[in-house]
């Protein structure tokens, strides 16, 4: 269960407050540096009713990403994107009213060392961090450093995670628990995997921390279905495919509107 | 309940290449930096390997496969004419004489046998030059498993013959079109694929890289090179142990297997990397493909593409145990250029009648250079692992010479 001695950080407080009003949570993703004016996407996300925003720091070898996020990472890197430049761009963004969560692979965290990395995130106004290739048993090096810098380190749980480990993940995760809906990589899918519901329920049995389902959620129907089991959704590849196809901030605002609506509808979720 | 993984007995920190420390650590390197979706699969491989490796039945079955199918033990060949010219006594451990023509078969037979023991029906592999892919396809055919091999599109163009060999053996070869379209991208793609099929497929990693237990397990499957050579040296050399033990290093599997047989002796261990793929010599601390080790990176922390005439050395990192041996000073890591390697391949062909793989030729190139500049004192005994045969490189050499 949640450790009551540790006060929740900004991301978790924000998400809990919104969840407690009965709202389904929406966290859209954008790859940092994907276009020259990429931070305009953040404003569009906020205007579309995002509850948190995930900003990807592109890495050359994204082993948990499907083809869309791979292409987005390659495109951003080819444009000269780097952790430093993306964080500098973020520093210039006025308060969006929703927390920012960075996501990247552990190599980029280690590059200047976890302390310098977390401090740089903090200076850029980032509140949380997702590192998909840093499982809970390797996270010791980063957890305390992140906490000291005021960065909430979000841990991921997967359908293959056995129960005692799931409890540890839910307990040590900060901000929310990222529930990987399917045994696969990021990317759009035709339907929400059956494993999503089961995983979300398993996490909720051991923690009351917000649970966001991600991987393969791209349509209002999937969001509605996900909402029945979890507190909200992460939408990444569906956003980035549109960005790669040339969609601008207004297009994405229009794309997110029906997802927002689906998440706002009353649901008969048992709590 | 901070650690739900089983702890291991601490290993001596002296570079004698025992079992890794808790959580798959070689010094500060190694570990299991896998996506959460693969952590349980890695744990299952670890558990199965521990049981199998302690089981005389498994060891016996593997020894028999290595003997009757792969042609072990491989000979130790004194390189008489070249030794005379260099002023050292050079012995070659002949992994080129194994079935499929390289040391890769040692590891693959071990993992394939482990996969059948785990009830898996399919092997997944990455390959660069195609040697590990061919070995995997071979072991799969032998044991009645399916095989899917991921290979970069550029390597598919460069190594058409090995692609055909894999398909002949019944394997599916999947072109990888992302990133630099070479070995590192093939490895990434194999890991992505594994996430979705962990229940019925075993990921047969080809080198001493990847998440724990792979670096340790692959070294154990390859240590037969060093163990055999140790016995052969004891019989052949007056000193019993060579002064120098030399092997080429890409990810580092043939070197790890060779070094393991001599780590507890006074032999000096030398790993030879390609100038354009020198993870151990010039890499920086990082995490990729599931382990913490040394990787070639740019100033922003992005992994840099390696470049080598030898596709098997075209990897921008090095296995974590090599990083540790380097830090300890137990092994040295040096580099040679494409030209030196090609020259060494031709020289071995003309003096000893052996055409080595361009990967192995890197190890020889260092021996030649070091004997020439006095780094190898005259009269030194040198054991060098000849990791593979050079048939696959004939067209590359033809263009170059």
Interface residues (C-beta under 8 A of the other chain):
Chain A: X59 X60 X61 X62 X63 X64 X65 X66 X67 X70 X74 X77 X82 X83 X84 X105 X106 X107 X108 X110 X111 X112 X132 X133 X134 X135 X136 X137 X138 X140 X155 X156 X157 X158 X159 X160 X161 X162 X164 X165 X167 X168 X169 X171 X180 X183 X184 X185
Chain B: X1 X2 X3 X4 X5 X23 X31 X32 X33 X34 X35 X36 X37 X38 X39 X40 X41 X178 X179 X184 X185 X188 X191 X192 X195 X196 X198 X285 X286 X287 X288 X289 X290 X292 X295 X297 X300 X301 X302 X303
